[in-house]
Amino acid sequence: MKLITAIVKPFKLDEVREALSEIGINGVTVTEVKGFGRQRGHTELYRGAEYVVDFLPKIKLELAVETGQVDAAIEAIQKSANTNKIGDGKIFVTELEEVIRIRTGERGNEAL
Protein backbone atom coordinates (compact mmCIF):
# COMPACT_ATOMS: atom_id res chain seq x y z
CA MET A 1 0.00 0.00 0.00
CA LYS A 2 1.06 3.55 -0.68
CA LEU A 3 0.09 6.98 0.60
CA ILE A 4 -0.17 9.56 -2.16
CA THR A 5 -0.02 13.19 -1.08
CA ALA A 6 -0.73 15.79 -3.75
CA ILE A 7 -0.55 19.57 -3.47
CA VAL A 8 -2.68 21.25 -6.16
CA LYS A 9 -4.25 24.60 -7.00
CA PRO A 10 -7.62 25.08 -5.25
CA PHE A 11 -9.67 25.50 -8.43
CA LYS A 12 -8.46 22.09 -9.67
CA LEU A 13 -9.93 20.13 -6.74
CA ASP A 14 -13.17 19.08 -8.46
CA GLU A 15 -11.35 17.96 -11.61
CA VAL A 16 -8.88 15.88 -9.59
CA ARG A 17 -11.67 14.31 -7.52
CA GLU A 18 -13.61 13.38 -10.66
CA ALA A 19 -10.50 11.91 -12.31
CA LEU A 20 -9.81 9.78 -9.23
CA SER A 21 -13.44 8.63 -9.07
CA GLU A 22 -13.26 7.53 -12.71
CA ILE A 23 -10.44 5.10 -11.89
CA GLY A 24 -12.22 3.75 -8.81
CA ILE A 25 -10.57 5.78 -6.04
CA ASN A 26 -13.30 7.28 -3.88
CA GLY A 27 -11.56 7.91 -0.56
CA VAL A 28 -9.62 11.17 -0.37
CA THR A 29 -8.79 13.48 2.52
CA VAL A 30 -8.66 17.15 1.54
CA THR A 31 -7.02 19.95 3.53
CA GLU A 32 -6.71 23.63 2.72
CA VAL A 33 -3.05 24.60 3.12
CA LYS A 34 -0.72 27.47 2.28
CA GLY A 35 2.80 27.32 0.96
CA PHE A 36 5.31 28.40 -1.62
CA GLY A 37 7.99 26.91 -3.81
CA ARG A 38 9.39 28.24 -7.03
CA GLN A 39 6.26 30.32 -7.39
CA ARG A 40 7.52 32.45 -4.47
CA GLY A 41 4.28 34.36 -3.89
CA HIS A 42 3.34 37.72 -5.37
CA THR A 43 2.47 41.33 -4.52
CA GLU A 44 -1.07 42.66 -4.29
CA LEU A 45 -2.68 46.04 -3.81
CA TYR A 46 -5.23 46.61 -1.07
CA ARG A 47 -6.68 50.10 -0.59
CA GLY A 48 -3.68 51.62 -2.31
CA ALA A 49 -1.12 49.81 -0.17
CA GLU A 50 1.11 47.17 -1.73
CA TYR A 51 1.84 44.03 0.26
CA VAL A 52 3.53 40.72 -0.40
CA VAL A 53 1.61 37.45 -0.31
CA ASP A 54 4.32 34.93 0.63
CA PHE A 55 2.16 31.88 1.17
CA LEU A 56 -0.26 30.91 -1.57
CA PRO A 57 -3.45 28.91 -0.96
CA LYS A 58 -3.23 25.28 -2.06
CA ILE A 59 -5.18 22.07 -1.58
CA LYS A 60 -3.54 19.00 -0.05
CA LEU A 61 -5.02 15.65 -1.03
CA GLU A 62 -4.11 12.45 0.77
CA LEU A 63 -5.17 9.05 -0.49
CA ALA A 64 -4.22 5.54 0.51
CA VAL A 65 -4.15 3.17 -2.46
CA GLU A 66 -3.22 -0.40 -3.24
CA THR A 67 0.22 -0.67 -4.83
CA GLY A 68 -1.33 -1.67 -8.16
CA GLN A 69 -3.35 1.56 -8.32
CA VAL A 70 -0.43 3.96 -7.75
CA ASP A 71 0.50 4.64 -11.37
CA ALA A 72 -3.14 5.18 -12.41
CA ALA A 73 -3.73 7.54 -9.47
CA ILE A 74 -0.59 9.56 -10.23
CA GLU A 75 -1.55 9.84 -13.89
CA ALA A 76 -5.10 10.93 -13.00
CA ILE A 77 -3.86 13.61 -10.60
CA GLN A 78 -1.15 14.83 -12.96
CA LYS A 79 -3.48 15.16 -15.97
CA SER A 80 -6.37 16.77 -14.09
CA ALA A 81 -4.30 19.23 -12.01
CA ASN A 82 -2.03 20.40 -14.84
CA THR A 83 -2.37 24.00 -16.10
CA ASN A 84 1.14 24.15 -17.62
CA LYS A 85 1.92 27.08 -15.31
CA ILE A 86 4.29 27.41 -12.41
CA GLY A 87 2.70 26.45 -9.10
CA ASP A 88 0.70 23.46 -10.38
CA GLY A 89 1.92 21.49 -7.37
CA LYS A 90 3.65 18.26 -6.44
CA ILE A 91 2.82 14.60 -5.86
CA PHE A 92 4.56 12.62 -3.11
CA VAL A 93 4.35 8.83 -2.80
CA THR A 94 5.30 7.12 0.44
CA GLU A 95 5.13 3.56 1.72
CA LEU A 96 2.12 2.87 3.92
CA GLU A 97 2.93 0.33 6.57
CA GLU A 98 -0.56 -0.42 7.88
CA VAL A 99 -4.18 0.68 7.47
CA ILE A 100 -6.86 -0.20 10.01
CA ARG A 101 -10.57 0.55 9.68
CA ILE A 102 -11.67 1.73 13.11
CA ARG A 103 -15.28 0.50 12.87
CA THR A 104 -14.57 -3.12 11.85
CA GLY A 105 -10.91 -3.64 12.67
CA GLU A 106 -10.17 -4.66 9.07
CA ARG A 107 -6.52 -4.30 8.13
CA GLY A 108 -4.48 -3.74 4.97
CA ASN A 109 -6.15 -3.57 1.56
CA GLU A 110 -9.50 -4.64 3.05
CA ALA A 111 -9.51 -1.45 5.12
CA LEU A 112 -9.13 0.75 2.06
C-alpha positions in Angstrom: 0.0 0.0 0.0 1.1 3.6 -0.7 0.1 7.0 0.6 -0.2 9.6 -2.2 0.0 13.2 -1.1 -0.7 15.8 -3.8 -0.6 19.6 -3.5 -2.7 21.3 -6.2 -4.3 24.6 -7.0 -7.6 25.1 -5.2 -9.7 25.5 -8.4 -8.5 22.1 -9.7 -9.9 20.1 -6.7 -13.2 19.1 -8.5 -11.4 18.0 -11.6 -8.9 15.9 -9.6 -11.7 14.3 -7.5 -13.6 13.4 -10.7 -10.5 11.9 -12.3 -9.8 9.8 -9.2 -13.4 8.6 -9.1 -13.3 7.5 -12.7 -10.4 5.1 -11.9 -12.2 3.8 -8.8 -10.6 5.8 -6.0 -13.3 7.3 -3.9 -11.6 7.9 -0.6 -9.6 11.2 -0.4 -8.8 13.5 2.5 -8.7 17.2 1.5 -7.0 19.9 3.5 -6.7 23.6 2.7 -3.1 24.6 3.1 -0.7 27.5 2.3 2.8 27.3 1.0 5.3 28.4 -1.6 8.0 26.9 -3.8 9.4 28.2 -7.0 6.3 30.3 -7.4 7.5 32.5 -4.5 4.3 34.4 -3.9 3.3 37.7 -5.4 2.5 41.3 -4.5 -1.1 42.7 -4.3 -2.7 46.0 -3.8 -5.2 46.6 -1.1 -6.7 50.1 -0.6 -3.7 51.6 -2.3 -1.1 49.8 -0.2 1.1 47.2 -1.7 1.8 44.0 0.3 3.5 40.7 -0.4 1.6 37.4 -0.3 4.3 34.9 0.6 2.2 31.9 1.2 -0.3 30.9 -1.6 -3.4 28.9 -1.0 -3.2 25.3 -2.1 -5.2 22.1 -1.6 -3.5 19.0 0.0 -5.0 15.6 -1.0 -4.1 12.4 0.8 -5.2 9.1 -0.5 -4.2 5.5 0.5 -4.2 3.2 -2.5 -3.2 -0.4 -3.2 0.2 -0.7 -4.8 -1.3 -1.7 -8.2 -3.3 1.6 -8.3 -0.4 4.0 -7.7 0.5 4.6 -11.4 -3.1 5.2 -12.4 -3.7 7.5 -9.5 -0.6 9.6 -10.2 -1.5 9.8 -13.9 -5.1 10.9 -13.0 -3.9 13.6 -10.6 -1.2 14.8 -13.0 -3.5 15.2 -16.0 -6.4 16.8 -14.1 -4.3 19.2 -12.0 -2.0 20.4 -14.8 -2.4 24.0 -16.1 1.1 24.1 -17.6 1.9 27.1 -15.3 4.3 27.4 -12.4 2.7 26.4 -9.1 0.7 23.5 -10.4 1.9 21.5 -7.4 3.6 18.3 -6.4 2.8 14.6 -5.9 4.6 12.6 -3.1 4.3 8.8 -2.8 5.3 7.1 0.4 5.1 3.6 1.7 2.1 2.9 3.9 2.9 0.3 6.6 -0.6 -0.4 7.9 -4.2 0.7 7.5 -6.9 -0.2 10.0 -10.6 0.6 9.7 -11.7 1.7 13.1 -15.3 0.5 12.9 -14.6 -3.1 11.8 -10.9 -3.6 12.7 -10.2 -4.7 9.1 -6.5 -4.3 8.1 -4.5 -3.7 5.0 -6.2 -3.6 1.6 -9.5 -4.6 3.0 -9.5 -1.4 5.1 -9.1 0.7 2.1 
